[in-house]
Amino acid sequence: MQKRVIRTITGFATRDFCRTVFKKLKILPLLLQYMLSLLIFVFNNRDKFLINSEIHNINTRHSANLHLLSANLDIYQK
């Protein structure tokens, strides 16, 4: 939908490549806007997330990464 609107505004054909148009207009595609908002949220709320080194004391190369919880689908569906 976003590409269709950009093509209509700029006059590009339906088969034309849109990446250059997005760069020219300085607009992020919708998926990248979503990713950016998630990254900003995590950065601003770092204190609400656990780091792997807080879970265990083993010094690994991933100890500074955020801890990902394992999800059991049945529990989350309920």
PyMOL commands that place a pseudoatom at each C-alpha (Angstrom):
pseudoatom trace, name=CA, resn=MET, resi=1, chain=A, elem=C, hetatm=0, pos=[0.000, 0.000, 0.000]
pseudoatom trace, name=CA, resn=GLN, resi=2, chain=A, elem=C, hetatm=0, pos=[2.831, 2.386, 0.921]
pseudoatom trace, name=CA, resn=LYS, resi=3, chain=A, elem=C, hetatm=0, pos=[4.625, 1.672, -2.366]
pseudoatom trace, name=CA, resn=ARG, resi=4, chain=A, elem=C, hetatm=0, pos=[1.425, 2.257, -4.305]
pseudoatom trace, name=CA, resn=VAL, resi=5, chain=A, elem=C, hetatm=0, pos=[0.971, 5.681, -2.694]
pseudoatom trace, name=CA, resn=ILE, resi=6, chain=A, elem=C, hetatm=0, pos=[4.616, 6.623, -3.330]
pseudoatom trace, name=CA, resn=ARG, resi=7, chain=A, elem=C, hetatm=0, pos=[4.314, 5.565, -6.980]
pseudoatom trace, name=CA, resn=THR, resi=8, chain=A, elem=C, hetatm=0, pos=[1.117, 7.582, -7.381]
pseudoatom trace, name=CA, resn=ILE, resi=9, chain=A, elem=C, hetatm=0, pos=[2.643, 10.716, -5.836]
pseudoatom trace, name=CA, resn=THR, resi=10, chain=A, elem=C, hetatm=0, pos=[5.874, 10.535, -7.830]
pseudoatom trace, name=CA, resn=GLY, resi=11, chain=A, elem=C, hetatm=0, pos=[4.363, 9.270, -11.085]
pseudoatom trace, name=CA, resn=PHE, resi=12, chain=A, elem=C, hetatm=0, pos=[6.388, 6.049, -11.237]
pseudoatom trace, name=CA, resn=ALA, resi=13, chain=A, elem=C, hetatm=0, pos=[4.988, 2.997, -13.022]
pseudoatom trace, name=CA, resn=THR, resi=14, chain=A, elem=C, hetatm=0, pos=[3.714, 0.002, -11.068]
pseudoatom trace, name=CA, resn=ARG, resi=15, chain=A, elem=C, hetatm=0, pos=[6.725, -2.130, -12.066]
pseudoatom trace, name=CA, resn=ASP, resi=16, chain=A, elem=C, hetatm=0, pos=[9.394, 0.473, -11.211]
pseudoatom trace, name=CA, resn=PHE, resi=17, chain=A, elem=C, hetatm=0, pos=[11.863, -0.088, -8.384]
pseudoatom trace, name=CA, resn=CYS, resi=18, chain=A, elem=C, hetatm=0, pos=[10.894, 1.965, -5.289]
pseudoatom trace, name=CA, resn=ARG, resi=19, chain=A, elem=C, hetatm=0, pos=[14.018, 1.877, -3.116]
pseudoatom trace, name=CA, resn=THR, resi=20, chain=A, elem=C, hetatm=0, pos=[15.570, 4.892, -4.835]
pseudoatom trace, name=CA, resn=VAL, resi=21, chain=A, elem=C, hetatm=0, pos=[12.306, 6.821, -4.487]
pseudoatom trace, name=CA, resn=PHE, resi=22, chain=A, elem=C, hetatm=0, pos=[12.186, 6.119, -0.746]
pseudoatom trace, name=CA, resn=LYS, resi=23, chain=A, elem=C, hetatm=0, pos=[15.779, 7.346, -0.409]
pseudoatom trace, name=CA, resn=LYS, resi=24, chain=A, elem=C, hetatm=0, pos=[15.060, 10.440, -2.511]
pseudoatom trace, name=CA, resn=LEU, resi=25, chain=A, elem=C, hetatm=0, pos=[11.989, 11.345, -0.421]
pseudoatom trace, name=CA, resn=LYS, resi=26, chain=A, elem=C, hetatm=0, pos=[13.796, 10.362, 2.831]
pseudoatom trace, name=CA, resn=ILE, resi=27, chain=A, elem=C, hetatm=0, pos=[10.975, 8.015, 3.854]
pseudoatom trace, name=CA, resn=LEU, resi=28, chain=A, elem=C, hetatm=0, pos=[11.472, 4.687, 5.605]
pseudoatom trace, name=CA, resn=PRO, resi=29, chain=A, elem=C, hetatm=0, pos=[9.397, 1.742, 4.385]
pseudoatom trace, name=CA, resn=LEU, resi=30, chain=A, elem=C, hetatm=0, pos=[6.753, 0.599, 6.841]
pseudoatom trace, name=CA, resn=LEU, resi=31, chain=A, elem=C, hetatm=0, pos=[8.683, -2.473, 8.031]
pseudoatom trace, name=CA, resn=LEU, resi=32, chain=A, elem=C, hetatm=0, pos=[11.777, -0.379, 8.772]
pseudoatom trace, name=CA, resn=GLN, resi=33, chain=A, elem=C, hetatm=0, pos=[9.654, 2.220, 10.607]
pseudoatom trace, name=CA, resn=TYR, resi=34, chain=A, elem=C, hetatm=0, pos=[8.330, -0.582, 12.816]
pseudoatom trace, name=CA, resn=MET, resi=35, chain=A, elem=C, hetatm=0, pos=[11.843, -1.906, 13.481]
pseudoatom trace, name=CA, resn=LEU, resi=36, chain=A, elem=C, hetatm=0, pos=[13.101, 1.572, 14.318]
pseudoatom trace, name=CA, resn=SER, resi=37, chain=A, elem=C, hetatm=0, pos=[10.274, 2.160, 16.794]
pseudoatom trace, name=CA, resn=LEU, resi=38, chain=A, elem=C, hetatm=0, pos=[11.041, -1.181, 18.499]
pseudoatom trace, name=CA, resn=LEU, resi=39, chain=A, elem=C, hetatm=0, pos=[14.736, -0.339, 18.757]
pseudoatom trace, name=CA, resn=ILE, resi=40, chain=A, elem=C, hetatm=0, pos=[13.968, 3.093, 20.203]
pseudoatom trace, name=CA, resn=PHE, resi=41, chain=A, elem=C, hetatm=0, pos=[11.612, 1.509, 22.742]
pseudoatom trace, name=CA, resn=VAL, resi=42, chain=A, elem=C, hetatm=0, pos=[14.221, -1.038, 23.858]
pseudoatom trace, name=CA, resn=PHE, resi=43, chain=A, elem=C, hetatm=0, pos=[16.922, 1.626, 24.045]
pseudoatom trace, name=CA, resn=ASN, resi=44, chain=A, elem=C, hetatm=0, pos=[14.745, 3.952, 26.162]
pseudoatom trace, name=CA, resn=ASN, resi=45, chain=A, elem=C, hetatm=0, pos=[13.588, 1.113, 28.459]
pseudoatom trace, name=CA, resn=ARG, resi=46, chain=A, elem=C, hetatm=0, pos=[16.819, -0.855, 28.914]
pseudoatom trace, name=CA, resn=ASP, resi=47, chain=A, elem=C, hetatm=0, pos=[16.205, -1.124, 32.651]
pseudoatom trace, name=CA, resn=LYS, resi=48, chain=A, elem=C, hetatm=0, pos=[13.062, -3.236, 32.021]
pseudoatom trace, name=CA, resn=PHE, resi=49, chain=A, elem=C, hetatm=0, pos=[14.990, -5.972, 30.196]
pseudoatom trace, name=CA, resn=LEU, resi=50, chain=A, elem=C, hetatm=0, pos=[17.332, -8.602, 31.633]
pseudoatom trace, name=CA, resn=ILE, resi=51, chain=A, elem=C, hetatm=0, pos=[20.849, -9.142, 30.335]
pseudoatom trace, name=CA, resn=ASN, resi=52, chain=A, elem=C, hetatm=0, pos=[22.284, -12.662, 30.022]
pseudoatom trace, name=CA, resn=SER, resi=53, chain=A, elem=C, hetatm=0, pos=[24.970, -11.896, 32.608]
pseudoatom trace, name=CA, resn=GLU, resi=54, chain=A, elem=C, hetatm=0, pos=[22.193, -11.189, 35.156]
pseudoatom trace, name=CA, resn=ILE, resi=55, chain=A, elem=C, hetatm=0, pos=[20.743, -14.680, 34.601]
pseudoatom trace, name=CA, resn=HIS, resi=56, chain=A, elem=C, hetatm=0, pos=[23.974, -16.670, 34.917]
pseudoatom trace, name=CA, resn=ASN, resi=57, chain=A, elem=C, hetatm=0, pos=[27.566, -15.917, 35.878]
pseudoatom trace, name=CA, resn=ILE, resi=58, chain=A, elem=C, hetatm=0, pos=[29.229, -17.719, 32.980]
pseudoatom trace, name=CA, resn=ASN, resi=59, chain=A, elem=C, hetatm=0, pos=[31.445, -15.350, 30.993]
pseudoatom trace, name=CA, resn=THR, resi=60, chain=A, elem=C, hetatm=0, pos=[30.412, -15.950, 27.376]
pseudoatom trace, name=CA, resn=ARG, resi=61, chain=A, elem=C, hetatm=0, pos=[30.512, -13.785, 24.271]
pseudoatom trace, name=CA, resn=HIS, resi=62, chain=A, elem=C, hetatm=0, pos=[26.725, -13.323, 24.553]
pseudoatom trace, name=CA, resn=SER, resi=63, chain=A, elem=C, hetatm=0, pos=[26.721, -12.238, 28.188]
pseudoatom trace, name=CA, resn=ALA, resi=64, chain=A, elem=C, hetatm=0, pos=[26.029, -8.588, 27.263]
pseudoatom trace, name=CA, resn=ASN, resi=65, chain=A, elem=C, hetatm=0, pos=[23.036, -9.454, 25.041]
pseudoatom trace, name=CA, resn=LEU, resi=66, chain=A, elem=C, hetatm=0, pos=[19.435, -9.081, 26.139]
pseudoatom trace, name=CA, resn=HIS, resi=67, chain=A, elem=C, hetatm=0, pos=[17.971, -12.252, 27.638]
pseudoatom trace, name=CA, resn=LEU, resi=68, chain=A, elem=C, hetatm=0, pos=[15.324, -13.821, 25.413]
pseudoatom trace, name=CA, resn=LEU, resi=69, chain=A, elem=C, hetatm=0, pos=[12.605, -15.670, 27.258]
pseudoatom trace, name=CA, resn=SER, resi=70, chain=A, elem=C, hetatm=0, pos=[11.636, -19.061, 25.903]
pseudoatom trace, name=CA, resn=ALA, resi=71, chain=A, elem=C, hetatm=0, pos=[7.973, -19.010, 24.971]
pseudoatom trace, name=CA, resn=ASN, resi=72, chain=A, elem=C, hetatm=0, pos=[5.598, -21.928, 25.398]
pseudoatom trace, name=CA, resn=LEU, resi=73, chain=A, elem=C, hetatm=0, pos=[2.884, -21.281, 22.827]
pseudoatom trace, name=CA, resn=ASP, resi=74, chain=A, elem=C, hetatm=0, pos=[0.088, -22.889, 24.894]
pseudoatom trace, name=CA, resn=ILE, resi=75, chain=A, elem=C, hetatm=0, pos=[0.729, -20.566, 27.840]
pseudoatom trace, name=CA, resn=TYR, resi=76, chain=A, elem=C, hetatm=0, pos=[0.734, -17.434, 25.691]
pseudoatom trace, name=CA, resn=GLN, resi=77, chain=A, elem=C, hetatm=0, pos=[-2.443, -18.458, 23.884]
pseudoatom trace, name=CA, resn=LYS, resi=78, chain=A, elem=C, hetatm=0, pos=[-4.296, -18.761, 27.193]
for i in range(1, 78): cmd.bond("trace and resi %d" % i, "trace and resi %d" % (i + 1))
show_as sticks, trace
zoom trace
